[in-house]
Amino acid sequence: MDENKVGALIVAAGSGSRMGGGVPKQYRKVGGVPVIARAFDALASHPAIHGVHIVVGAGQEGLLDEALGEDRRPATITPGGATRRESVKAGLEAIAALPPTRVLIHDAARPFLHAAVVDRLLAALDEADGAIPTLPVVDTLVRADDGVLGDNVARDGLVRAQTPQAFRFDTILAAHRGWFGDSEPTDDAQVARAAGHTVLAVSGDIMLEKLTHEADFAVAEARLGAVMTSRTGMGYDVHAFAEGDHVMLCGLKIPHTQALAGHSDADVGLHAITDALLGTIADGDIGSHFPPSDPRWKGADSGTFLQHAASLVAARGGIIDHVDLTIICEAPKVGPHRQAMRERVAELLALPIGRVSVKATTTERLGFTGRREGMAAQAAASVRLPVE
């Protein structure tokens, strides 16, 4: 075996029953990104990790596909078992044919994993068969029976265990195969220690707190906000009038005595918002992503362009906070369609309608829009992105 080969196993087979709601917690979003996608990206992007394997719950394959997308889909997925221990064992057995020498076992519900924690874990495996990240216990611990407080519990020597937990692969696989406990273990370090192996504690990270209850998601959003920066992008687009009986504005077909000329559907509003979103991530403009020389985009629905830009923001871990569009023309009148335009843009971007603004103005009959030769639009978009 390659002594330097490190694999990672994400345990995502839970039902999230303590959370309630219609979707397991690992597929809920924090900062606009599914929890499991954040956990996967943190492991997959670490230079020491050669591959990520996911243990998925029964019937959750579609949720996993939607959360990760095709470009981040891991090569190997294994169905989970009835307990966490059985799920971990199934994942370890699945990669045993081409085993890594070391493996990280991580809970999908811990999305904020920093590379430094992985570095500390792997370094500890030079001294022991296992290592886990821990945090000190700082609160007073008290026994309680039916709500009545009893004796205090000394917290000297106590720590809180986190994941990922790192092990020599052959060690942890053998330990899981040989587990004989009467009760289910709560983590893999317990399995390793029961088999007689030494597990070291390394410094953990407060950002690695597990998302278990509804309040945990609010705390996670707040913590994420503290490590994100706000950016604003601007967009501007112009199209001339041509023969026709309608214009496309914000994804809606608006009756008019003329059409707008363009290679795509010439939706001046969506084009401006698209460029604004691309500006927030400094990723060129609409023409660089959808060149007018490419016949694929002839007559294309501009909603495709807008959603592509939004997906690029999401892929960077970004959150779209607000978009503001101003349409500049003498005709057609935008006012009667403004609310429907807001609704359509909000739908395309999966935003609450309160975060989409659409306005209209004229140029007092000055310039090309004043002469009714065409239409213009300008847009601003505000997003939050992880601090680089």
C-alpha positions as CSV (number, residue, x, y, z in Angstrom):
1,M,0.0,0.0,0.0
2,D,1.0,3.6,-0.6
3,E,2.1,4.8,2.8
4,N,1.0,8.3,2.0
5,K,-2.5,7.4,0.7
6,V,-5.3,9.0,2.8
7,G,-8.9,8.4,2.3
8,A,-12.0,10.0,3.8
9,L,-15.3,8.6,4.7
10,I,-18.4,10.8,5.2
11,V,-21.2,9.2,7.3
12,A,-24.5,10.6,5.9
13,A,-26.9,7.8,6.5
14,G,-28.9,9.5,9.3
15,S,-32.6,10.4,9.0
16,G,-32.2,13.6,11.0
17,S,-35.2,12.7,13.1
18,R,-34.2,15.1,15.9
19,M,-34.4,18.0,13.5
20,G,-38.0,17.4,12.3
21,G,-39.0,18.7,8.9
22,G,-39.1,17.0,5.6
23,V,-35.4,16.7,4.8
24,P,-32.5,15.1,6.7
25,K,-30.2,17.7,8.3
26,Q,-27.2,16.8,6.1
27,Y,-29.1,18.1,3.0
28,R,-30.3,21.3,4.6
29,K,-28.5,24.5,3.6
30,V,-26.3,26.7,5.6
31,G,-25.3,29.9,3.8
32,G,-27.1,28.7,0.7
33,V,-25.0,25.5,0.4
34,P,-26.1,22.0,1.6
35,V,-24.4,20.9,4.8
36,I,-23.0,17.7,3.2
37,A,-21.6,19.7,0.2
38,R,-19.6,21.8,2.6
39,A,-18.3,18.7,4.4
40,F,-17.4,17.0,1.1
41,D,-15.7,20.0,-0.3
42,A,-13.6,20.5,2.8
43,L,-12.3,17.0,2.6
44,A,-11.9,16.7,-1.2
45,S,-10.0,20.0,-1.4
46,H,-7.3,19.0,1.2
47,P,-4.1,18.1,-0.7
48,A,-3.4,15.0,1.5
49,I,-6.7,13.4,0.8
50,H,-6.9,11.1,-2.2
51,G,-10.6,10.3,-2.3
52,V,-13.9,10.8,-0.5
53,H,-16.4,8.0,0.0
54,I,-20.0,8.6,1.2
55,V,-22.2,6.3,3.2
56,V,-25.8,7.4,2.3
57,G,-29.1,6.6,3.8
58,A,-31.7,4.4,2.1
59,G,-33.6,6.4,-0.5
60,Q,-31.4,9.5,-0.1
61,E,-29.4,9.0,-3.3
62,G,-31.4,11.7,-5.1
63,L,-30.9,14.2,-2.3
64,L,-27.2,13.5,-2.5
65,D,-27.1,14.0,-6.2
66,E,-28.9,17.3,-5.9
67,A,-26.7,18.5,-3.0
68,L,-23.4,17.7,-4.6
69,G,-24.1,18.1,-8.3
70,E,-22.4,16.0,-11.0
71,D,-19.1,17.9,-10.9
72,R,-18.6,17.0,-7.2
73,R,-20.1,13.6,-7.2
74,P,-17.7,11.1,-5.4
75,A,-16.7,8.0,-7.3
76,T,-18.0,5.7,-4.6
77,I,-21.2,5.6,-2.5
78,T,-22.3,2.9,-0.1
79,P,-25.8,2.3,1.5
80,G,-25.8,2.8,5.2
81,G,-26.9,0.4,8.0
82,A,-29.4,0.6,10.8
83,T,-26.8,2.2,13.2
84,R,-23.9,4.6,12.8
85,R,-21.5,1.7,13.6
86,E,-23.0,-0.4,10.9
87,S,-22.8,2.5,8.4
88,V,-19.2,3.2,9.1
89,K,-18.3,-0.5,8.8
90,A,-20.1,-0.7,5.5
91,G,-18.1,2.3,4.2
92,L,-14.8,0.8,5.4
93,E,-15.6,-2.5,3.8
94,A,-16.5,-0.7,0.5
95,I,-13.0,0.8,0.2
96,A,-11.1,-2.2,1.6
97,A,-10.4,-3.6,-1.9
98,L,-8.2,-0.6,-2.6
99,P,-7.5,0.6,0.9
100,P,-5.8,3.8,1.9
101,T,-3.2,3.5,4.7
102,R,-5.0,6.1,6.7
103,V,-8.7,7.1,6.8
104,L,-10.6,10.1,8.2
105,I,-14.2,9.3,9.3
106,H,-16.4,12.4,9.4
107,D,-20.0,13.2,10.3
108,A,-21.8,14.9,7.4
109,A,-23.5,17.2,9.9
110,R,-20.2,19.0,10.8
111,P,-19.8,21.2,7.7
112,F,-17.1,23.6,8.7
113,L,-13.9,21.7,8.7
114,H,-10.6,23.6,8.5
115,A,-7.5,22.1,6.9
116,A,-5.5,22.7,10.0
117,V,-7.6,20.2,11.9
118,V,-6.9,17.6,9.2
119,D,-3.2,18.4,9.4
120,R,-3.1,17.9,13.2
121,L,-4.9,14.5,12.9
122,L,-2.6,13.1,10.2
123,A,0.5,14.2,12.2
124,A,-0.8,12.4,15.3
125,L,-1.1,9.1,13.3
126,D,2.7,9.1,13.3
127,E,2.5,8.4,17.0
128,A,-0.7,6.3,17.4
129,D,-3.2,4.2,15.6
130,G,-5.9,6.8,16.0
131,A,-6.5,10.5,16.7
132,I,-9.6,12.7,17.2
133,P,-10.2,16.5,17.5
134,T,-11.4,17.6,20.9
135,L,-12.5,20.7,22.7
136,P,-12.2,21.3,26.5
137,V,-15.4,21.2,28.6
138,V,-15.9,24.7,30.0
139,D,-19.4,24.5,31.4
140,T,-20.2,23.3,34.9
141,L,-21.4,19.7,34.8
142,V,-24.2,18.7,37.1
143,R,-26.2,15.4,37.4
144,A,-30.0,15.8,37.1
145,D,-32.8,13.4,37.9
146,D,-36.3,14.3,36.6
147,G,-35.2,18.0,36.5
148,V,-33.8,18.1,40.0
149,L,-30.1,18.9,40.3
150,G,-27.8,16.6,42.1
151,D,-24.0,16.4,42.5
152,N,-21.6,18.3,40.4
153,V,-19.3,16.3,38.1
154,A,-15.7,17.1,38.0
155,R,-14.7,18.2,34.6
156,D,-10.9,17.7,35.0
157,G,-9.7,15.6,32.1
158,L,-13.0,15.7,30.2
159,V,-13.1,16.8,26.6
160,R,-15.7,17.0,23.9
161,A,-15.1,14.6,21.0
162,Q,-15.5,15.8,17.4
163,T,-15.0,14.5,13.9
164,P,-13.3,13.8,11.6
165,Q,-11.6,11.0,13.5
166,A,-8.4,9.6,12.0
167,F,-7.1,6.1,12.1
168,R,-4.7,3.6,10.5
169,F,-7.1,2.0,8.0
170,D,-6.3,-1.7,8.8
171,T,-6.6,-0.9,12.5
172,I,-10.0,0.7,12.4
173,L,-11.4,-1.9,9.9
174,A,-10.3,-4.8,12.2
175,A,-11.7,-3.0,15.2
176,H,-15.1,-2.6,13.5
177,R,-15.1,-6.2,12.3
178,G,-14.3,-7.4,15.8
179,W,-16.7,-5.2,17.7
180,F,-18.4,-7.1,20.5
181,G,-19.9,-4.4,22.7
182,D,-23.4,-4.9,24.2
183,S,-24.4,-1.3,23.3
184,E,-23.8,0.8,20.2
185,P,-20.6,3.0,20.3
186,T,-21.1,6.7,19.9
187,D,-18.0,7.2,17.8
188,D,-15.2,5.3,16.1
189,A,-12.6,6.2,18.8
190,Q,-14.7,4.1,21.2
191,V,-14.5,1.1,18.7
192,A,-10.7,1.5,18.4
193,R,-10.1,1.8,22.1
194,A,-12.3,-1.3,22.8
195,A,-9.9,-3.2,20.5
196,G,-6.9,-2.1,22.6
197,H,-5.6,0.8,20.5
198,T,-4.3,4.1,21.7
199,V,-6.2,7.2,20.4
200,L,-4.7,10.6,20.8
201,A,-6.6,13.9,21.3
202,V,-5.6,16.9,19.2
203,S,-7.0,20.4,19.3
204,G,-10.4,20.7,17.7
205,D,-12.3,23.7,16.4
206,I,-15.4,25.4,17.6
207,M,-16.6,25.7,14.0
208,L,-16.8,21.8,13.9
209,E,-19.8,21.8,16.2
210,K,-22.4,19.2,15.1
211,L,-25.7,20.4,13.7
212,T,-28.3,18.5,15.6
213,H,-31.2,20.8,16.6
214,E,-32.9,23.7,14.8
215,A,-31.1,26.3,17.0
216,D,-27.8,24.8,15.7
217,F,-28.5,26.0,12.2
218,A,-29.1,29.6,13.4
219,V,-25.8,29.5,15.2
220,A,-24.1,28.1,12.2
221,E,-25.5,30.9,10.0
222,A,-24.2,33.4,12.5
223,R,-20.7,31.9,12.6
224,L,-20.6,31.6,8.8
225,G,-21.6,35.3,8.6
226,A,-18.6,36.2,10.7
227,V,-16.2,34.7,8.2
228,M,-17.8,36.1,5.0
229,T,-17.3,39.3,3.2
230,S,-19.9,41.3,1.2
231,R,-19.4,42.1,-2.5
232,T,-21.4,44.2,-4.9
233,G,-21.5,43.6,-8.7
234,M,-22.8,45.9,-11.4
235,G,-24.4,45.0,-14.7
236,Y,-25.5,47.0,-17.8
237,D,-27.0,45.9,-21.0
238,V,-28.5,47.5,-24.2
239,H,-30.5,46.1,-27.0
240,A,-31.9,47.9,-30.1
241,F,-35.5,47.5,-31.3
242,A,-36.3,45.4,-34.3
243,E,-39.4,44.1,-36.0
244,G,-41.7,42.0,-33.7
245,D,-44.7,42.0,-31.5
246,H,-43.2,41.5,-28.0
247,V,-40.2,42.0,-25.9
248,M,-38.7,39.6,-23.3
249,L,-38.2,41.3,-19.9
250,C,-37.2,39.5,-16.8
251,G,-38.3,36.2,-18.3
252,L,-41.8,37.5,-19.3
253,K,-43.2,38.0,-22.8
254,I,-44.5,41.6,-22.8
255,P,-46.7,42.7,-25.8
256,H,-45.2,45.6,-27.7
257,T,-45.1,47.0,-31.2
258,Q,-41.5,46.0,-31.6
259,A,-39.0,43.3,-30.4
260,L,-35.5,43.5,-29.1
261,A,-32.7,42.4,-31.3
262,G,-30.1,40.0,-30.0
263,H,-28.5,36.6,-30.5
264,S,-30.4,35.1,-27.5
265,D,-33.9,36.2,-26.5
266,A,-32.5,39.7,-25.9
267,D,-33.8,39.9,-22.3
268,V,-32.1,43.1,-21.3
269,G,-33.2,42.8,-17.7
270,L,-31.9,39.3,-17.1
271,H,-28.7,40.1,-19.0
272,A,-27.9,43.0,-16.7
273,I,-28.6,40.9,-13.5
274,T,-26.4,38.1,-14.9
275,D,-23.5,40.5,-15.4
276,A,-24.0,41.9,-11.9
277,L,-23.8,38.4,-10.4
278,L,-20.7,37.6,-12.4
279,G,-19.2,40.8,-11.2
280,T,-19.5,39.8,-7.6
281,I,-17.2,36.8,-8.2
282,A,-15.0,38.6,-10.7
283,D,-15.8,36.0,-13.4
284,G,-16.0,37.9,-16.6
285,D,-19.2,38.9,-18.2
286,I,-22.2,37.2,-20.0
287,G,-20.4,37.3,-23.3
288,S,-17.4,35.3,-22.0
289,H,-19.7,32.6,-20.7
290,F,-22.3,32.6,-23.6
291,P,-20.5,34.2,-26.6
292,P,-22.9,35.5,-29.3
293,S,-20.8,33.7,-31.9
294,D,-21.9,30.3,-30.5
295,P,-24.9,29.1,-32.4
296,R,-26.0,27.2,-29.3
297,W,-27.3,30.4,-27.7
298,K,-29.3,31.7,-30.7
299,G,-32.7,32.5,-29.4
300,A,-31.8,31.0,-26.0
301,D,-33.9,31.7,-22.8
302,S,-31.9,34.2,-20.8
303,G,-33.1,32.5,-17.6
304,T,-30.5,29.9,-18.4
305,F,-27.8,32.6,-18.3
306,L,-29.0,34.0,-15.0
307,Q,-29.2,30.6,-13.3
308,H,-25.7,29.7,-14.6
309,A,-24.3,32.9,-12.9
310,A,-26.2,32.0,-9.7
311,S,-24.7,28.5,-9.7
312,L,-21.2,30.0,-10.0
313,V,-21.8,32.1,-7.0
314,A,-23.1,29.1,-5.1
315,A,-20.1,27.0,-6.1
316,R,-17.9,29.6,-4.4
317,G,-19.9,29.3,-1.2
318,G,-21.7,32.6,-1.9
319,I,-25.1,33.8,-0.8
320,I,-27.1,36.2,-3.0
321,D,-28.6,38.8,-0.6
322,H,-30.3,41.2,-3.0
323,V,-30.6,42.2,-6.7
324,D,-31.8,45.6,-7.9
325,L,-32.7,46.1,-11.5
326,T,-33.6,49.4,-13.3
327,I,-35.1,49.2,-16.8
328,I,-34.6,52.3,-18.9
329,C,-37.1,52.9,-21.8
330,E,-39.9,55.0,-23.0
331,A,-42.1,52.0,-23.9
332,P,-43.4,49.5,-23.1
333,K,-44.7,50.5,-19.7
334,V,-43.0,48.4,-17.0
335,G,-45.3,49.3,-14.1
336,P,-48.1,46.9,-15.0
337,H,-45.7,44.0,-15.1
338,R,-43.3,44.9,-12.3
339,Q,-44.6,42.5,-9.7
340,A,-44.7,39.6,-12.1
341,M,-41.1,40.4,-13.1
342,R,-40.0,40.4,-9.5
343,E,-41.7,37.1,-9.0
344,R,-40.0,35.5,-12.0
345,V,-36.5,36.8,-11.1
346,A,-37.0,35.5,-7.5
347,E,-38.1,32.1,-8.9
348,L,-35.1,31.9,-11.2
349,L,-32.7,32.7,-8.3
350,A,-34.6,30.8,-5.6
351,L,-34.8,34.0,-3.5
352,P,-37.6,35.5,-1.4
353,I,-39.4,38.1,-3.5
354,G,-38.4,40.7,-0.9
355,R,-34.8,40.4,-2.0
356,V,-35.6,41.3,-5.6
357,S,-36.2,44.9,-6.8
358,V,-37.4,45.9,-10.3
359,K,-37.7,49.6,-11.2
360,A,-38.2,51.6,-14.4
361,T,-37.3,55.0,-15.6
362,T,-37.0,57.1,-18.8
363,T,-34.3,59.4,-20.0
364,E,-36.8,62.3,-20.6
365,R,-36.7,61.6,-24.3
366,L,-32.9,62.1,-24.5
367,G,-30.5,59.6,-26.1
368,F,-31.3,56.4,-28.0
369,T,-33.8,55.2,-25.4
370,G,-35.5,58.6,-25.5
371,R,-35.8,58.3,-29.2
372,R,-37.3,54.8,-28.8
373,E,-34.5,53.1,-30.6
374,G,-34.0,50.5,-28.0
375,M,-33.9,49.7,-24.2
376,A,-31.2,49.6,-21.5
377,A,-31.0,48.1,-18.1
378,Q,-28.6,48.4,-15.2
379,A,-28.5,46.1,-12.2
380,A,-26.7,45.8,-8.9
381,A,-26.3,42.5,-6.9
382,S,-25.1,42.0,-3.4
383,V,-23.6,38.7,-2.3
384,R,-21.7,37.3,0.7
385,L,-18.6,35.1,0.0
386,P,-16.3,33.2,2.3
387,V,-13.2,35.3,3.1
388,E,-10.3,34.1,1.0
